[in-house]
Amino acid sequence: MSTLSTAAARPRLLASLLVIVFALAASGCGPSPASGTITLYSTVTQATVESVVAAYEAANPGVTVEVFRAPTGEVAARIAAELREGGLRADLLWLTDPLSMEPYARDGLLATDVPAGADAIDASDQTATSWGTRLLSMVIVTGVDADPAPADWWDLTDPGLVDAVAIPDPGFAGSAFGLLGYFADAPSYGMDFYQKLKDNGAVIVKSPDEVTTGVAEGRFKAGITLDFSVRSAAAKGSPVQLVWPASGAVTMPSPIAAVATSQSGATARSFMEYVLSREGQALIAASGWQPARAGVDGGPPIDGLQIRPDWATVFGRQDDLLAAFRAIYGE
């Protein structure tokens, strides 16, 4: 072949290669780096979300993650409003507990594509549409001078703690919602546990942090809160101590899921994969939470047993559970 004919063939070869590359990209078979803007709705603590999002954006400079972060009740209200107005605007949901996520799966709002890294998450901490990212443990908080301190859950109904116990509102805080799911379904507790708390004068406040603050200020002698909340307050000098219940802390995964109607599904999945990766899980541990992925260094000490709701038995009963709680405590 002459030099002239070889040179003439090069443009045709280049054109053919470009056609193949574009075809592969269009079919999803070629490299597809994350890009564009995705919207994340989250109830996860601000510092945790910020650290993970910042690291993900640094690793994926073509992506911007816009975050709406609020308590569980407010995020749920926003999602409900958007659905009434024509459709969910989020690409991702990163929530506090499985009970808050499950209705969206039941309504077909969540994608079913399995992200890379999902196999590193315990089977009990994932569903067909969501994957646990961190583990939250509900424990007892008391003042540092409590004597004696309650040792287990039923001790919170003791006459010595009349009008002196605070519990978080399951209609506001996702962790309290998950706790309600456990107690309502556990044979040794049931809704009778909440009734006994009410009869003993236990007070409802909005969030676990408000429980911890109330105990630190001496307004309550004890309460139910997150281990993260107690550790954070104690580290800042608050006069509180963590009591890990003898029968176990009620532990729940904080799930993440992609929205099925997202126009940026590949990028949303890329973010989920980052959260489930060792790097993402290490960031979660560094922010003070127990990572859902085993074998990741860091995170808080686990001071006793961890007991988990049987989510399958409480899924679909969320409205009934809240109604039963309201029947005891009122609106």
C-alpha positions as CSV (number, residue, x, y, z in Angstrom):
1,M,0.0,0.0,0.0
2,S,1.4,3.4,-0.9
3,T,1.9,6.2,1.6
4,L,-0.8,8.2,-0.1
5,S,-3.4,5.4,0.2
6,T,-2.5,4.8,3.9
7,A,-3.0,8.5,4.7
8,A,-6.2,8.6,2.9
9,A,-7.5,5.6,4.9
10,R,-6.7,7.2,8.3
11,P,-9.7,9.6,8.3
12,R,-12.0,6.7,7.5
13,L,-10.4,4.6,10.3
14,L,-10.8,7.4,12.8
15,A,-14.4,7.9,11.8
16,S,-15.1,4.2,12.3
17,L,-13.5,4.3,15.7
18,L,-15.5,7.3,16.8
19,V,-18.7,5.6,15.7
20,I,-17.8,2.5,17.9
21,V,-17.0,4.7,20.9
22,F,-20.2,6.6,20.6
23,A,-22.2,3.4,20.1
24,L,-20.6,1.9,23.2
25,A,-21.3,5.0,25.3
26,A,-24.9,5.1,24.1
27,S,-25.4,1.4,25.0
28,G,-23.8,1.8,28.4
29,C,-21.0,-0.7,27.5
30,G,-18.2,1.9,27.6
31,P,-16.8,4.0,30.3
32,S,-19.5,6.4,31.7
33,P,-17.9,8.8,34.3
34,A,-20.4,10.4,36.7
35,S,-21.3,13.9,35.7
36,G,-23.9,16.6,36.1
37,T,-26.0,17.6,39.1
38,I,-27.9,15.3,41.4
39,T,-30.2,16.1,44.3
40,L,-30.0,14.3,47.6
41,Y,-32.8,14.4,50.2
42,S,-31.4,13.3,53.6
43,T,-32.1,13.1,57.3
44,V,-28.5,12.2,58.1
45,T,-26.5,14.5,60.4
46,Q,-25.2,17.6,58.7
47,A,-21.5,16.9,59.4
48,T,-21.7,13.4,58.0
49,V,-23.5,14.4,54.8
50,E,-21.2,17.3,54.3
51,S,-18.0,15.2,54.6
52,V,-19.2,12.5,52.3
53,V,-20.5,14.9,49.7
54,A,-17.3,16.9,49.7
55,A,-15.2,13.8,49.3
56,Y,-17.4,12.4,46.6
57,E,-17.3,15.7,44.6
58,A,-13.6,15.9,45.0
59,A,-13.3,12.4,43.5
60,N,-15.8,13.2,40.8
61,P,-15.1,16.8,39.7
62,G,-17.8,16.6,37.1
63,V,-20.6,16.2,39.6
64,T,-22.4,18.6,41.9
65,V,-24.6,17.2,44.7
66,E,-27.3,19.5,45.9
67,V,-28.6,18.5,49.4
68,F,-31.9,19.1,51.1
69,R,-31.3,18.0,54.7
70,A,-34.0,18.0,57.4
71,P,-35.5,15.8,60.1
72,T,-37.5,12.8,59.0
73,G,-40.9,14.5,59.3
74,E,-39.9,17.5,57.2
75,V,-38.3,15.4,54.5
76,A,-41.4,13.2,54.3
77,A,-43.6,16.3,54.1
78,R,-41.5,17.6,51.2
79,I,-41.6,14.3,49.3
80,A,-45.4,14.1,49.8
81,A,-45.9,17.7,48.5
82,E,-43.8,17.0,45.4
83,L,-45.6,13.8,44.6
84,R,-48.9,15.7,44.8
85,E,-47.5,18.3,42.5
86,G,-46.4,15.9,39.8
87,G,-43.3,14.0,40.8
88,L,-40.4,13.6,43.2
89,R,-37.5,15.9,42.4
90,A,-34.8,14.1,44.3
91,D,-32.4,11.7,42.7
92,L,-31.4,10.0,46.0
93,L,-32.9,9.5,49.4
94,W,-30.6,8.9,52.4
95,L,-32.8,8.4,55.4
96,T,-32.4,7.5,59.1
97,D,-34.4,4.2,59.3
98,P,-35.9,1.5,57.2
99,L,-39.5,2.3,58.3
100,S,-39.3,5.7,56.8
101,M,-37.8,4.4,53.5
102,E,-40.2,1.4,53.0
103,P,-43.3,3.3,51.9
104,Y,-41.4,4.7,48.9
105,A,-40.3,1.2,47.9
106,R,-43.9,0.0,48.3
107,D,-45.1,2.8,46.0
108,G,-42.5,1.9,43.3
109,L,-40.5,5.1,43.7
110,L,-37.1,3.5,44.2
111,A,-34.7,2.0,41.7
112,T,-33.8,-1.7,41.9
113,D,-30.3,-1.5,40.4
114,V,-27.9,-3.0,42.9
115,P,-24.9,-0.7,43.5
116,A,-21.4,-2.0,43.6
117,G,-20.4,-2.6,47.2
118,A,-23.8,-3.9,48.3
119,D,-22.5,-7.4,48.9
120,A,-20.3,-5.9,51.7
121,I,-23.4,-4.9,53.6
122,D,-25.1,-7.4,55.9
123,A,-28.2,-8.9,54.4
124,S,-30.3,-7.8,57.3
125,D,-29.3,-4.2,56.6
126,Q,-30.5,-4.0,53.0
127,T,-33.7,-4.5,51.0
128,A,-34.3,-4.9,47.2
129,T,-34.2,-1.1,46.8
130,S,-32.1,0.3,49.7
131,W,-28.8,-0.3,51.4
132,G,-27.6,0.4,55.0
133,T,-24.9,3.0,55.2
134,R,-24.4,3.4,59.0
135,L,-25.8,1.8,62.1
136,L,-27.7,3.8,64.7
137,S,-28.1,2.4,68.3
138,M,-30.8,3.7,70.6
139,V,-29.6,3.6,74.2
140,I,-30.5,5.1,77.7
141,V,-29.0,8.4,78.8
142,T,-28.8,9.6,82.4
143,G,-27.1,12.3,84.4
144,V,-23.5,11.4,85.5
145,D,-24.7,11.4,89.1
146,A,-27.6,9.0,88.6
147,D,-27.7,6.5,91.5
148,P,-28.8,4.0,90.7
149,A,-28.9,4.4,86.9
150,P,-31.5,2.4,85.0
151,A,-29.9,-0.8,83.6
152,D,-32.4,-1.8,81.0
153,W,-35.5,-0.6,79.1
154,W,-38.2,-1.5,81.6
155,D,-36.3,0.3,84.3
156,L,-37.5,3.5,82.7
157,T,-41.0,2.8,84.0
158,D,-39.7,2.5,87.6
159,P,-41.6,4.7,90.2
160,G,-38.3,6.3,91.1
161,L,-38.3,7.9,87.6
162,V,-41.9,9.2,87.7
163,D,-42.2,12.4,85.6
164,A,-38.5,12.2,84.9
165,V,-38.0,10.3,81.6
166,A,-37.9,11.8,78.1
167,I,-38.4,9.9,74.9
168,P,-38.2,11.1,71.3
169,D,-41.2,11.5,69.0
170,P,-41.5,8.7,66.3
171,G,-43.5,11.1,64.2
172,F,-40.6,13.5,64.0
173,A,-37.4,11.5,64.4
174,G,-36.6,8.4,62.2
175,S,-34.6,6.7,64.9
176,A,-37.6,7.0,67.3
177,F,-39.8,5.5,64.5
178,G,-37.4,2.6,64.2
179,L,-37.5,2.2,68.0
180,L,-41.3,2.1,67.9
181,G,-41.1,-0.6,65.3
182,Y,-39.0,-2.7,67.6
183,F,-40.9,-2.3,70.8
184,A,-44.3,-2.6,69.2
185,D,-43.3,-6.0,67.7
186,A,-41.2,-7.5,70.5
187,P,-43.2,-10.0,72.7
188,S,-41.6,-8.7,75.9
189,Y,-42.6,-5.1,75.2
190,G,-45.4,-4.3,72.8
191,M,-47.3,-1.0,73.0
192,D,-47.7,-1.8,76.7
193,F,-44.2,-0.5,77.1
194,Y,-45.2,2.9,75.8
195,Q,-48.3,2.8,78.0
196,K,-46.3,2.1,81.1
197,L,-43.9,5.0,80.2
198,K,-46.9,7.3,79.8
199,D,-48.4,6.1,83.1
200,N,-45.1,6.9,84.8
201,G,-45.2,10.4,83.4
202,A,-42.6,10.0,80.6
203,V,-42.5,13.1,78.4
204,I,-42.3,13.2,74.6
205,V,-39.8,15.6,73.0
206,K,-39.0,16.0,69.3
207,S,-35.6,14.5,68.8
208,P,-33.0,12.3,70.5
209,D,-30.7,15.4,70.9
210,E,-33.5,17.1,72.8
211,V,-33.7,14.1,75.1
212,T,-29.9,14.3,75.7
213,T,-30.1,18.1,76.3
214,G,-33.0,17.7,78.7
215,V,-31.1,15.2,80.8
216,A,-27.9,17.4,80.7
217,E,-29.9,20.4,82.0
218,G,-31.5,18.4,84.8
219,R,-35.0,18.6,83.5
220,F,-35.1,14.8,83.2
221,K,-33.3,12.1,85.1
222,A,-33.1,9.7,82.1
223,G,-34.3,9.2,78.6
224,I,-34.0,7.2,75.3
225,T,-31.6,8.6,72.7
226,L,-28.9,7.8,70.2
227,D,-25.5,6.6,71.4
228,F,-24.1,9.2,69.0
229,S,-26.0,11.9,70.8
230,V,-24.7,11.0,74.2
231,R,-21.1,10.6,73.1
232,S,-21.2,13.9,71.3
233,A,-22.7,15.7,74.3
234,A,-20.3,14.1,76.8
235,A,-17.3,15.0,74.6
236,K,-18.4,18.7,74.8
237,G,-18.5,18.5,78.6
238,S,-22.2,17.8,79.2
239,P,-22.9,16.0,82.5
240,V,-24.5,12.9,80.8
241,Q,-23.6,9.2,80.7
242,L,-24.5,6.5,78.3
243,V,-26.2,3.4,79.6
244,W,-26.1,0.5,77.1
245,P,-29.2,-1.5,78.0
246,A,-28.5,-5.0,79.4
247,S,-30.9,-6.6,76.9
248,G,-29.3,-4.7,74.0
249,A,-29.4,-1.4,72.2
250,V,-32.0,-1.2,69.5
251,T,-30.0,-0.9,66.3
252,M,-31.1,0.1,62.8
253,P,-29.5,0.7,59.5
254,S,-29.6,4.2,57.9
255,P,-30.6,3.3,54.3
256,I,-29.8,5.0,51.0
257,A,-31.8,4.5,47.8
258,A,-31.9,5.9,44.2
259,V,-35.2,7.3,42.9
260,A,-36.5,5.3,40.0
261,T,-37.6,8.3,37.9
262,S,-34.2,10.1,38.2
263,Q,-32.8,11.4,35.0
264,S,-29.3,11.0,36.4
265,G,-29.5,7.4,37.4
266,A,-25.9,6.5,36.7
267,T,-24.6,9.4,38.7
268,A,-27.0,8.6,41.6
269,R,-25.8,5.1,41.6
270,S,-22.2,6.3,41.6
271,F,-22.9,8.3,44.7
272,M,-24.4,5.3,46.4
273,E,-21.4,3.2,45.5
274,Y,-19.1,5.8,47.0
275,V,-21.1,5.8,50.3
276,L,-20.9,2.0,50.4
277,S,-17.2,1.9,49.5
278,R,-14.5,1.5,52.1
279,E,-13.6,5.2,51.6
280,G,-17.1,6.4,52.1
281,Q,-17.6,4.1,55.1
282,A,-14.4,5.4,56.7
283,L,-15.8,8.9,56.4
284,I,-19.0,7.8,58.1
285,A,-16.9,6.2,60.9
286,A,-14.8,9.3,61.2
287,S,-18.0,11.4,61.7
288,G,-18.9,9.3,64.8
289,W,-21.2,6.6,63.4
290,Q,-20.8,2.9,63.3
291,P,-20.3,2.0,59.6
292,A,-22.6,-0.6,58.0
293,R,-19.7,-2.2,56.2
294,A,-17.7,-4.6,58.4
295,G,-14.0,-4.3,58.6
296,V,-13.8,-0.5,58.4
297,D,-11.7,1.1,61.1
298,G,-13.0,3.8,63.4
299,G,-16.5,4.5,64.6
300,P,-17.8,4.4,68.2
301,P,-17.2,1.5,70.6
302,I,-20.0,-1.0,70.8
303,D,-20.5,-1.5,74.5
304,G,-23.0,-4.4,74.5
305,L,-25.6,-6.4,72.6
306,Q,-27.3,-4.9,69.5
307,I,-30.9,-6.0,68.9
308,R,-32.7,-5.3,65.7
309,P,-36.3,-5.1,64.6
310,D,-37.7,-7.7,62.3
311,W,-38.4,-5.2,59.6
312,A,-40.4,-7.6,57.5
313,T,-43.0,-7.9,60.3
314,V,-43.5,-4.2,60.7
315,F,-43.2,-3.0,57.1
316,G,-46.6,-1.8,55.9
317,R,-47.8,-1.1,59.4
318,Q,-46.2,2.4,59.8
319,D,-49.5,4.3,60.0
320,D,-51.0,1.8,62.4
321,L,-47.9,2.0,64.7
322,L,-48.0,5.8,64.8
323,A,-51.8,5.7,65.4
324,A,-51.2,3.4,68.3
325,F,-48.5,5.6,69.7
326,R,-50.8,8.7,69.3
327,A,-53.6,6.9,71.0
328,I,-51.4,6.7,74.1
329,Y,-49.7,10.1,73.9
330,G,-52.1,12.1,71.9
331,E,-51.2,14.4,69.0
